Amino acid sequence: MYTIEMAYARMRELQDLANRSRAHQPTATKRRALKRAAKKR
């Protein structure tokens, strides 16, 4: 049986993996720069 709790735990695992892989990429800094540029407008 597949419970809501199991699905939630799996979702959290995937989010953690996504966050970890995103931290290693330079796209996060680009995103920050874009946010800063948007504020200036």
C-alpha positions as CSV (number, residue, x, y, z in Angstrom):
1,M,0.0,0.0,0.0
2,Y,1.3,3.5,-0.9
3,T,0.4,6.0,1.7
4,I,0.3,9.8,1.7
5,E,3.2,9.8,4.1
6,M,5.3,7.7,1.7
7,A,4.5,10.1,-1.1
8,Y,5.3,13.1,1.0
9,A,8.6,11.5,2.1
10,R,9.5,10.8,-1.5
11,M,8.6,14.4,-2.5
12,R,10.9,15.7,0.2
13,E,13.8,13.4,-1.0
14,L,13.4,14.7,-4.6
15,Q,13.3,18.3,-3.4
16,D,16.5,17.8,-1.3
17,L,18.2,16.3,-4.4
18,A,17.1,19.2,-6.6
19,N,18.3,21.7,-4.1
20,R,21.7,20.0,-3.7
21,S,22.2,19.7,-7.5
22,R,21.1,23.4,-8.0
23,A,23.6,24.6,-5.4
24,H,26.5,23.2,-7.5
25,Q,25.4,25.1,-10.6
26,P,26.2,28.8,-11.3
27,T,22.6,29.4,-12.5
28,A,21.7,30.3,-8.9
29,T,24.0,33.4,-9.0
30,K,22.6,34.4,-12.4
31,R,19.1,34.2,-10.9
32,R,20.1,36.5,-8.1
33,A,21.6,39.0,-10.5
34,L,18.4,39.0,-12.5
35,K,16.4,39.7,-9.4
36,R,18.7,42.6,-8.6
37,A,18.3,44.0,-12.1
38,A,14.5,43.7,-11.9
39,K,14.5,45.8,-8.7
40,K,16.4,48.6,-10.3
41,R,13.7,49.1,-12.9
